[in-house]
């Protein structure tokens, strides 16, 4: 029988030019510098070593080591002997240590997260942490045992084909093994156990059994899990044993009506998640995974896009347990690499092999925004066709999907390669107007009514320190983030054909190339801050839409100082009516759908209370003479107000003109080009590369330069520079 030994303690970490330091796994070397901005976090080759005594092995027993995540390229040596090499920082792999074991041993793991042209990801809007960030374990097994090495396999594959009407499921169980003569399978049910045996032939055993009166894995309502055990036998003796949970469910996706689970309409509405946390990087324990899932449950989301790579098995397990439907994907992202084809195939094969048994997973993601910095060439299309074919050959029960950058043409030949498509749209944040999100989907659905389409990313950055009574696109205020999501939520609710929608993102996350919105090194589109605890106001909008737990939430609790005589008090709630109290006296009662807005006169310090039944929340605000400069992105002299002061002569060019017109004029193109280069540089390499996209340039051409300057923000282009830019443009006369 196998024995699992945790292998987390007493490691030494050695970075070039530094002395070895003791570490405990999980560990990453970029927990600090990967989150502080500057796009200068250390990427290179570092070494982990561990001295250990030879474990006690019975006759013929073998010793394997498992690394659930080793970023990004790993080489494993035992006592100087090379045993394994693995390219890809997010999937598990194992190495057989047995032949190299001595009485006293030195294990060495060399890890490299430096830039290269073959291992994905190499360009994306998140930090590529290096390290043994998911720990390690030893696995001791008999000489004849279930497969451990090939693609990090769990050894057993379970395929339920469920008929929810007849309440039965045909379960196919397969195992791969080295040796043994037969495998005994057992499925534990509420009524007892179902047992079947199969002979081992060419290293494989397979059997199909029917579960009657099956209890469905029914999403968040009833995520029931069965357990299957496989025992490897020889002459009636059990040699090895493995087990896995699974769920019985069916689903289909309709291009007009969206997602159906077990025969009923089940709109997928949720968020995306990155796996890192402030101060920890991606070196998370089960404690952090559970905390993240509790936030998902409070929000009421029923789906997660686990972006942009294979996540920890512990988190997929939590999704199984709580009924959260998952989009799983590989890090084939942003930049296509000619030399990366095999690595993309390898990472997809490992993802499917290792995650196949999770009932929460309903689709395999082939790529994300791959056209953002790469043209759609025949090579790119061919690689996607091979990825799609691989997924289909490995799993006939789940569709494939891609997430497309908003600048990808709707009739691109890339889109129909996968079974499903979703778009990442940021109209109303990066550029354009909020209404363009609605228009985009309406046009796509008219063009391709028989295609399934979803909304894979949308969001607006917000720093909880910034507030405004006049929120505008680009001000990074909590209030604008709320307005943005209020619009998008209505857009989604009006379009039931969207098969799945995912807010970008549930949590703020590290993107070391970013320097915007008052924080370096972070993407702040999260509904929750990077600490994974502080919930932004927009979080409660979605809680009002998705959660069954009654609540009231007063928005603007951090917006204490208010300079207006009449202020807006906003309440998010899933209750039918809310009563507002001002300084202990009933002010007004309103009925609304999720968003309750009150106009309240203020003159000094006031206590505000929102009440619905026995639910209540309170906050304090106060009237001040001038806007608190700490609330303004860029400090005193809010950039928005500067735009109001600028006057132009329409006979000459100005910031009011369209970006395309300014770039078409030789006299203004140089001025505008320098400013745009500076703005894109503040958003890291992804944004700079995206600026080379032809479709994006065409889209930007129709926008005013003023709107692009507002989006850049005051810390990138200070208000005084805006006036200077306009003055320069006003010296160039327009042609008659």
C-alpha positions in Angstrom: 0.0 0.0 0.0 1.2 3.5 -0.7 2.4 6.0 2.0 2.3 9.8 1.6 5.0 11.8 3.5 4.8 15.6 3.6 8.1 17.1 2.4 7.8 20.8 3.3 10.3 21.4 6.0 14.1 22.0 6.2 14.7 23.2 2.7 17.5 25.6 1.8 17.0 28.3 -0.9 19.8 29.7 -2.9 19.6 32.7 -5.2 22.6 33.7 -7.3 24.8 36.1 -5.4 23.2 35.4 -2.1 23.9 33.0 0.8 21.5 30.0 1.3 18.5 30.7 3.5 16.3 28.1 5.3 12.7 28.0 4.0 9.6 26.0 4.5 7.4 25.1 1.5 5.3 26.5 0.0 7.7 29.3 -1.0 8.1 31.9 -3.8 11.1 34.2 -4.2 8.9 37.0 -5.7 6.4 37.5 -2.8 7.7 41.1 -2.3 9.4 42.3 -5.5 6.7 40.8 -7.7 4.1 43.1 -6.1 5.9 46.4 -5.7 5.8 47.7 -9.2 8.5 48.7 -11.6 8.3 45.5 -13.7 11.7 44.6 -12.3 11.0 41.6 -10.1 13.8 39.1 -10.2 13.4 36.4 -12.9 16.1 33.8 -13.1 17.4 30.5 -11.9 17.4 29.7 -8.2 18.0 26.4 -6.4 16.2 24.6 -3.6 18.0 21.8 -1.7 17.0 19.4 1.0 19.0 16.8 2.9 17.2 13.8 4.1 17.7 10.2 5.2 16.6 7.4 3.0 13.0 6.4 3.8 12.4 2.8 4.9 11.4 0.8 1.8 10.1 -2.7 1.9 11.3 -5.2 -0.8 10.7 -3.7 -4.2 9.0 -0.5 -2.9 9.7 2.7 -4.9 9.9 6.3 -3.8 8.5 9.2 -5.8 8.5 12.9 -5.2 5.6 15.0 -6.2 5.7 18.8 -6.9 2.1 20.2 -7.3 3.5 23.4 -8.7 7.1 24.4 -9.6 7.5 27.7 -11.4 8.4 27.8 -14.1 10.9 25.3 -15.5 12.1 22.7 -13.0 15.1 20.2 -13.0 15.3 17.6 -10.3 18.5 16.1 -9.1 19.2 13.5 -6.4 22.8 13.2 -5.2 23.9 14.9 -8.4 21.9 12.6 -10.7 19.4 14.2 -13.0 16.0 12.6 -12.6 13.4 14.9 -14.2 12.7 18.1 -16.1 9.4 19.8 -16.3 8.3 22.9 -18.2 5.3 24.7 -16.9 4.7 26.3 -13.5 1.1 25.4 -12.7 0.7 21.6 -13.2 2.0 18.8 -11.0 4.8 16.4 -11.9 6.6 13.5 -10.2 10.0 11.9 -10.3 11.1 8.4 -9.3 13.9 8.8 -6.8 14.4 5.1 -6.1 17.5 4.2 -8.1 19.4 7.3 -6.9 18.6 6.9 -3.2 21.5 6.6 -0.7 21.4 6.3 3.1 21.9 10.1 3.2 20.6 12.2 0.3 20.7 15.6 -1.1 17.7 16.6 -3.3 18.3 19.6 -5.6 15.6 21.4 -7.5 16.7 24.0 -10.0 13.9 26.5 -11.0 13.9 29.1 -13.7 11.2 31.7 -14.2 13.3 33.9 -16.6 12.0 35.1 -20.0 12.2 32.6 -22.9 10.5 31.8 -26.1 9.0 28.4 -25.4 7.3 28.1 -22.0 4.0 29.8 -21.4 3.2 32.4 -20.1 5.7 35.0 -21.2 3.5 38.1 -21.6 0.5 38.8 -19.4 -1.0 41.2 -17.0 0.1 39.3 -13.9 3.3 38.5 -12.1 5.1 35.2 -13.0 6.2 34.1 -9.5 9.1 31.7 -9.2 9.4 28.9 -6.6 8.1 25.7 -5.1 4.9 27.4 -4.2 2.6 24.4 -3.7 4.9 22.3 -1.5 6.1 18.8 -2.1 5.5 15.2 -0.9 7.0 11.8 -1.0 5.0 8.9 -2.3 6.1 5.4 -1.4 4.5 2.6 -3.4 5.0 -1.2 -4.0 6.9 -2.2 -7.1 3.6 -2.8 -8.9 1.5 0.3 -8.5 -0.9 2.7 -10.2 0.6 5.1 -12.7 2.3 8.1 -11.1 4.7 9.7 -13.6 2.8 10.2 -16.9 1.5 13.7 -17.0 1.1 13.8 -13.2 -1.8 11.4 -13.5 -4.0 10.7 -10.5 -4.1 7.1 -11.9 -7.9 6.9 -12.2 -10.2 8.5 -14.7 -14.0 8.6 -14.0 -16.5 9.4 -16.7 -20.2 9.7 -15.7 -22.8 10.0 -18.4 -25.9 11.1 -16.5 -29.6 11.0 -17.5 -31.3 13.4 -15.0 -34.7 12.4 -16.2 -34.3 8.7 -15.6 -32.1 9.4 -12.5 -29.4 7.1 -13.6 -25.7 7.4 -14.6 -23.4 5.1 -16.6 -20.0 5.4 -14.9 -16.9 4.4 -16.8 -13.8 3.9 -14.5 -10.3 3.5 -16.0 -7.0 3.1 -14.4 -3.4 2.8 -15.6 -0.8 0.8 -13.6 2.6 -0.8 -13.6 1.9 -4.5 -12.9 -0.9 -6.2 -11.1 -3.4 -8.6 -12.7 -6.8 -7.0 -11.9 -8.4 -3.9 -10.5 -11.3 -3.9 -8.1 -13.4 -0.8 -8.4 -15.8 0.3 -5.6 -18.3 3.2 -5.7 -19.8 4.2 -2.4 -23.4 5.3 -2.5 -26.0 6.3 0.1 -27.5 2.8 -0.3 -24.2 0.9 0.0 -21.3 0.0 -2.3 -21.2 -1.0 -6.0 -18.2 -3.3 -6.7 -16.8 -4.4 -10.1 -13.6 -6.0 -11.2 -11.6 -5.7 -14.5 -8.5 -7.4 -15.7 -5.3 -5.5 -16.3 -4.5 -5.5 -20.0 -1.5 -3.6 -21.4 -1.2 -1.5 -18.3 -4.9 -0.5 -18.3 -8.1 -1.6 -16.6 -11.6 -0.4 -17.4 -15.1 -1.1 -16.3 -18.6 0.5 -16.7 -21.3 0.3 -14.1 -24.8 1.9 -13.8 -25.8 4.0 -10.9 -29.6 3.9 -10.3 -31.5 6.5 -8.3 -28.5 8.7 -8.8 -28.2 11.8 -6.7 -27.1 14.6 -8.9 -24.3 17.0 -8.5 -26.6 20.0 -8.8 -24.5 23.1 -8.6 -24.7 25.3 -5.5 -28.1 23.8 -4.6 -26.8 20.2 -3.9 -23.2 19.5 -4.9 -23.4 15.8 -4.1 -20.1 13.9 -4.5 -19.6 10.2 -4.9 -16.3 8.5 -4.1 -14.6 5.8 -6.2 -11.8 3.5 -5.0 -9.5 1.4 -7.1 -7.5 -1.5 -5.7 -4.7 -3.1 -7.6 -4.7 -6.8 -7.1 -2.3 -9.7 -7.8 -3.2 -13.2 -6.7 -5.9 -11.7 -4.5 -3.5 -9.5 -2.6 -4.0 -5.7 -2.6 -0.9 -4.0 -3.8 -1.9 -0.4 -4.2 -5.0 1.7 -3.7 -6.2 5.1 -5.0 -9.5 7.0 -4.8 -11.2 10.0 -6.3 -14.4 11.9 -5.9 -16.8 12.6 -8.8 -20.2 14.0 -9.4 -23.1 12.9 -11.7 -24.4 15.9 -13.7 -25.4 16.8 -17.2 -25.2 20.2 -18.9 -25.9 21.8 -22.2 -25.4 25.3 -23.6 -27.9 26.9 -25.9 -26.9 29.9 -28.1 -30.2 31.6 -27.3 -31.0 30.5 -23.7 -27.5 30.0 -22.2 -26.4 27.3 -19.7 -28.5 24.4 -18.6 -27.6 22.1 -15.6 -29.3 18.8 -15.2 -32.1 19.9 -17.7 -32.9 23.2 -16.1 -31.9 26.7 -17.0 -28.9 27.7 -14.8 -27.4 31.0 -15.8 -23.7 31.1 -15.0 -22.9 34.3 -13.2 -19.7 34.8 -11.3 -16.1 36.0 -11.1 -12.5 35.2 -12.1 -9.8 34.4 -9.6 -6.0 34.8 -9.5 -4.2 32.6 -7.0 -1.9 35.2 -5.3 -2.2 37.3 -2.2 -0.4 40.4 -0.9 2.7 39.5 1.0 2.4 35.8 0.1 2.6 35.8 -3.6 1.2 32.5 -4.9 2.6 30.4 -2.0 -0.8 29.7 -0.5 -1.9 27.2 2.1 -5.3 25.4 2.5 -6.2 28.2 4.9 -6.0 30.9 2.1 -7.9 28.7 -0.4 -10.7 28.2 2.1 -10.9 31.9 2.9 -11.2 32.6 -0.9 -14.0 30.1 -1.3 -15.9 31.7 1.7 -15.7 35.1 -0.2 -17.1 33.4 -3.3 -19.9 31.9 -1.3 -20.8 35.2 0.4 -20.9 36.8 -3.0 -23.4 34.2 -4.2 -21.5 33.4 -7.4 -22.2 30.1 -9.0 -19.2 30.0 -11.4 -15.5 30.8 -11.4 -13.1 31.3 -14.2 -9.9 30.1 -12.7 -7.5 32.2 -14.7 -5.0 32.0 -16.4 -3.5 28.7 -15.6 -4.1 25.4 -13.8 -5.0 26.2 -10.1 -4.3 24.1 -7.0 -6.1 20.8 -6.8 -7.3 21.9 -3.3 -9.2 24.7 -4.8 -10.8 22.6 -7.5 -11.8 20.3 -4.7 -13.5 23.2 -2.9 -15.4 24.1 -6.1 -16.6 20.5 -6.3 -17.7 20.6 -2.6 -19.6 23.9 -2.9 -21.1 23.4 -6.4 -19.2 26.2 -8.1 -19.0 25.6 -11.9 -15.4 26.2 -13.2 -13.8 27.3 -16.5 -10.3 25.8 -16.3 -7.6 27.0 -18.7 -3.9 27.0 -19.6 -1.5 30.0 -19.7 -1.5 30.3 -23.5 -2.0 34.0 -23.2 -1.4 37.4 -24.9 1.6 36.5 -27.0 1.8 33.5 -29.4 5.3 31.9 -29.6 6.4 29.9 -32.5 8.5 27.7 -30.2 5.8 27.4 -27.6 3.5 25.0 -29.5 4.6 21.8 -27.7 4.5 23.5 -24.3 1.0 24.6 -24.8 0.0 21.1 -25.8 1.8 19.6 -22.8 0.2 22.0 -20.4 -3.3 21.3 -21.8 -2.7 17.5 -21.7 -1.6 17.8 -18.0 -4.5 20.1 -17.1 -7.0 17.6 -18.5 -5.2 14.5 -17.1 -5.0 16.0 -13.6 -8.4 17.7 -13.4 -10.6 15.4 -15.4 -12.5 13.9 -12.4 -13.7 17.3 -11.0 -17.4 17.7 -11.7 -17.1 21.4 -11.2 -15.1 21.8 -14.4 -17.4 22.2 -17.5 -14.9 23.5 -20.1 -11.3 23.5 -21.1 -9.8 26.9 -22.0 -7.4 26.9 -24.9 -6.1 30.5 -24.8 -6.8 34.0 -23.5 -6.5 37.2 -25.5 -3.9 35.5 -27.7 -4.5 38.1 -30.5 -3.8 41.0 -28.1 -0.1 41.2 -29.3 0.0 38.5 -32.0 -1.6 38.6 -35.4 -4.0 35.9 -36.3 -1.7 33.9 -38.6 -2.1 30.4 -40.1 0.4 29.2 -37.5 -1.6 30.6 -34.6 -4.8 29.1 -36.1 -3.1 25.7 -36.6 -1.8 25.6 -33.1 -5.3 26.2 -31.8 -6.8 23.5 -34.0 -4.2 21.1 -32.5 -5.1 22.1 -29.0 -8.8 21.7 -29.7 -8.2 18.3 -31.2 -6.2 17.2 -28.2 -8.9 18.3 -25.8 -11.5 16.5 -27.8 -9.4 13.3 -28.0 -9.0 13.3 -24.2 -12.4 14.4 -23.1 -15.6 13.9 -25.1 -17.8 15.2 -22.3 -16.7 18.8 -22.1 -16.5 21.6 -24.7 -13.5 23.8 -25.4 -13.5 27.6 -25.0 -11.4 30.7 -25.7 -11.5 34.1 -24.2 -10.9 36.8 -26.9 -9.5 40.3 -26.6 -12.1 43.0 -27.3 -10.2 44.2 -30.4 -10.5 40.8 -32.2 -12.8 41.0 -35.1 -16.2 39.3 -34.6 -15.7 37.3 -37.9 -12.2 36.2 -37.1 -11.5 32.6 -38.1 -10.0 32.0 -34.7 -13.4 32.2 -32.9 -15.1 29.1 -34.3 -12.2 26.7 -33.6 -13.4 26.1 -30.1 -16.9 25.0 -29.1 -17.5 28.1 -27.0 -16.4 31.7 -27.2 -16.3 34.5 -24.7 -15.1 38.1 -25.0 -13.1 40.3 -22.6 -14.6 43.7 -23.0 -13.6 46.9 -21.2 -15.7 49.6 -22.8 -16.3 52.3 -20.3 -12.9 51.7 -18.6 -9.9 51.4 -20.9 -11.7 53.2 -23.7 -15.1 53.9 -25.2 -18.5 54.2 -23.5 -20.4 51.7 -21.3 -23.1 51.3 -23.9 -20.6 49.8 -26.3 -20.7 46.6 -24.3 -24.4 46.2 -25.0 -23.9 47.1 -28.6 -21.0 44.7 -29.0 -23.0 41.7 -27.8 -26.1 42.7 -29.7 -24.2 42.9 -32.9 -22.3 39.7 -32.4 -25.6 37.8 -31.6 -27.2 39.2 -34.7 -24.2 38.2 -36.8 -23.9 34.7 -35.4 -27.2 33.6 -33.7 -26.2 30.0 -33.7 -22.9 30.5 -31.9 -22.5 30.4 -28.1 -21.1 33.7 -26.7 -20.1 34.7 -23.2 -18.6 37.6 -21.2 -15.3 36.3 -19.9 -13.8 39.6 -18.5 -15.1 43.0 -17.6 -14.1 45.4 -14.8 -12.9 48.8 -13.7 -10.0 49.5 -11.3 -10.9 51.1 -8.0 -8.7 52.2 -5.1 -10.7 52.3 -1.9 -8.9 55.6 -0.9 -10.4 57.5 -3.9 -13.9 58.9 -3.9 -16.0 61.3 -5.9 -19.4 62.9 -5.9 -18.9 63.2 -9.6 -17.3 59.9 -10.6 -15.9 59.6 -14.0 -14.2 57.0 -16.1 -10.5 56.9 -15.2 -10.7 58.4 -11.7 -10.2 55.1 -9.9 -12.9 55.9 -7.4 -15.0 53.3 -5.7 -18.0 55.3 -6.9 -17.1 54.9 -10.6 -16.5 51.2 -10.2 -20.0 51.0 -8.8 -21.5 52.9 -11.7 -19.6 50.7 -14.1 -20.8 47.5 -12.6 -24.4 48.7 -12.2 -24.4 49.2 -16.0 -22.8 45.9 -16.8 -25.0 44.0 -14.5 -28.1 45.4 -16.3 -26.4 44.5 -19.7 -25.9 40.9 -18.6 -29.4 40.5 -17.1 -31.0 41.7 -20.3 -29.1 39.1 -22.4 -29.9 35.5 -21.3 -28.0 34.1 -24.2 -24.7 34.9 -22.5 -23.6 31.4 -21.5 -21.4 32.6 -18.7 -20.2 35.9 -17.3 -17.2 36.5 -15.1 -16.2 39.7 -13.4 -12.5 40.6 -13.7 -11.6 40.1 -10.9 -12.8 38.8 -7.6 -9.6 40.0 -5.9 -6.9 42.6 -6.7 -3.8 40.9 -7.8 -0.1 41.5 -8.6 0.9 42.8 -12.0 4.4 44.2 -11.4 4.4 46.1 -14.6 1.5 48.4 -13.5 1.8 51.8 -11.9 -1.7 53.3 -11.8 -4.6 54.3 -9.6 -2.3 55.2 -6.6 -0.8 51.7 -6.2 2.3 50.2 -7.9 2.4 46.6 -9.0 -1.3 45.9 -8.7 -4.3 45.4 -11.0 -7.1 46.9 -8.9 -10.2 45.6 -10.7 -11.0 43.3 -7.9 -14.3 43.5 -6.0 -12.1 42.8 -3.0 -8.7 44.3 -2.2 -5.4 42.4 -2.5 -5.7 41.4 1.2 -8.7 39.2 0.2 -10.6 40.7 3.1 -11.5 44.4 2.4 -14.6 44.3 0.2 -15.2 47.2 -2.2 -18.7 48.6 -2.5 -19.2 47.0 -5.9 -18.9 43.6 -4.2 -22.2 44.2 -2.6 -23.9 45.0 -5.9 -23.3 41.4 -7.0 -24.1 40.1 -3.6 -27.5 41.8 -4.0 -27.9 40.2 -7.4 -26.7 36.7 -6.6 -26.9 35.9 -2.9 -30.0 34.5 -1.1 -28.7 35.9 2.2 -30.7 39.1 3.0 -28.6 42.1 3.8 -28.2 45.9 3.4 -25.0 47.7 2.6 -24.3 51.4 2.8 -22.0 52.4 0.0 -19.5 55.2 0.6 -18.5 54.3 4.1 -14.9 55.4 3.3 -16.2 58.5 1.6 -16.6 60.5 4.8 -15.8 64.1 3.8 -18.3 65.5 1.3 -18.2 69.0 -0.1 -21.7 69.1 -1.6 -24.8 70.5 0.1 -26.9 67.6 -1.0 -25.2 64.2 -1.2 -26.1 60.9 -2.7 -26.5 58.0 -0.3 -26.5 54.6 -2.1 -27.6 51.3 -0.6 -27.1 47.9 -2.1 -29.6 45.3 -0.9 -31.5 42.2 -2.0 -34.5 43.3 0.1 -37.6 44.8 -1.4 -37.5 48.1 0.5 -34.9 50.1 2.5 -35.5 52.9 5.0 -32.9 55.6 5.5 -32.4 57.3 8.8 -30.6 60.7 9.2 -29.3 61.5 12.6 -31.7 59.0 14.2 -34.8 60.3 12.4 -36.6 58.4 9.6 -35.7 60.2 6.3 -37.2 58.2 3.5 -38.3 54.7 2.5 -37.7 53.4 -1.0 -38.5 50.2 -3.0 -36.0 49.3 -5.7 -34.2 46.4 -7.4 -30.7 46.1 -5.8 -29.8 49.8 -6.0 -31.5 52.3 -3.6 -30.5 55.9 -4.0 -31.3 58.7 -1.6 -30.6 62.4 -2.0 -29.7 63.8 1.5 -29.1 67.4 2.5 -26.0 67.7 4.7 -24.6 70.6 6.8 -22.3 69.1 9.4 -21.5 65.7 10.9 -24.3 63.2 10.2 -25.1 59.6 11.2 -26.6 57.6 8.4 -28.4 54.4 8.9 -30.0 52.0 6.4 -32.6 49.6 7.6 -34.7 46.8 6.2 -36.6 44.6 8.7 -34.1 43.6 11.4 -31.1 44.3 9.1 -29.2 47.6 9.5 -25.9 49.3 8.7 -24.6 52.6 9.8 -21.9 55.1 8.8 -20.8 58.7 9.4 -20.3 61.5 6.9 -19.6 65.2 7.3 -19.9 68.3 5.3 -16.6 70.0 4.4 -15.8 73.2 2.5 -13.6 71.8 -0.1 -13.1 68.3 -1.7 -10.7 66.3 0.3 -7.6 66.1 -1.9 -6.7 62.6 -0.5 -9.9 61.3 -2.2 -8.7 62.4 -5.7 -6.5 60.3 -7.9 -3.6 62.5 -8.5 -4.2 64.6 -5.4 -5.3 68.2 -5.3 -6.2 69.7 -8.7 -8.4 66.9 -9.9 -7.6 66.2 -13.6 -11.3 66.1 -14.4 -11.7 69.7 -13.4 -8.9 70.8 -15.5 -10.6 69.6 -18.6 -13.6 71.8 -17.8 -11.3 74.9 -17.8 -9.7 74.3 -21.2 -11.0 76.5 -24.0 -10.3 75.8 -27.6 -10.4 77.5 -31.0 -12.2 75.1 -33.3 -10.1 76.3 -36.3 -7.1 74.7 -34.7 -6.4 71.2 -33.3 -7.1 70.5 -29.6 -7.5 67.6 -27.2 -11.2 67.7 -28.1 -10.4 66.2 -31.6 -10.5 62.6 -32.4 -7.4 60.6 -31.9 -7.4 59.4 -35.4 -7.5 62.9 -36.8 -4.6 64.0 -34.7 -2.5 61.0 -35.7 -3.3 61.7 -39.4 -1.8 65.2 -39.2 2.0 65.3 -39.3 2.0 68.4 -37.1 0.0 66.8 -34.3 1.0 63.1 -34.6 4.4 63.5 -33.0 2.9 65.4 -30.0 0.1 62.8 -29.5 2.4 59.8 -30.1 4.8 60.8 -27.3 1.9 61.2 -24.8 0.4 57.9 -25.7 3.7 56.1 -25.4 4.1 57.5 -21.9 0.5 56.5 -21.0 0.9 52.9 -22.2 4.3 52.5 -20.5 2.6 53.0 -17.1 0.5 49.9 -17.7 3.2 47.5 -18.4 4.4 45.4 -21.4 0.9 44.0 -22.2 -0.6 47.4 -22.7 2.4 48.5 -24.8 2.1 45.5 -27.0 -1.6 45.9 -27.3 -1.0 49.4 -28.7 0.4 47.7 -31.8 -2.9 45.9 -32.5 -4.4 47.1 -35.8 -8.0 46.6 -34.7 -7.4 48.4 -31.5 -5.9 51.4 -33.3 -9.0 51.6 -35.5 -11.2 51.6 -32.4 -9.1 54.3 -30.7 -9.2 56.4 -33.8 -12.9 57.2 -33.2 -12.3 58.4 -29.6 -11.5 61.9 -28.6 -8.0 62.5 -27.3 -9.6 64.1 -24.3 -11.2 60.8 -23.3 -7.9 59.0 -23.7 -6.1 61.6 -21.5 -8.7 61.2 -18.8 -8.2 57.5 -18.8 -4.4 57.9 -18.5 -4.9 59.6 -15.1 -3.2 62.5 -13.4 -0.3 60.5 -12.0 0.8 59.7 -15.6 -0.1 63.0 -17.3 -0.4 65.8 -14.7 -3.1 68.5 -15.2 -0.6 71.2 -16.0 0.8 69.0 -18.8 -2.7 68.6 -20.2 -3.0 72.3 -20.7 0.5 72.4 -22.2 -0.5 69.6 -24.6 -3.6 71.5 -25.7 -1.6 74.7 -26.1 0.8 72.9 -28.5 -2.1 71.4 -30.5 -3.8 74.8 -30.7 -0.8 76.0 -32.7 -1.6 73.6 -35.6 -4.2 75.0 -37.9 -6.7 72.6 -39.4 -6.9 72.4 -43.2 -9.9 74.0 -44.8 
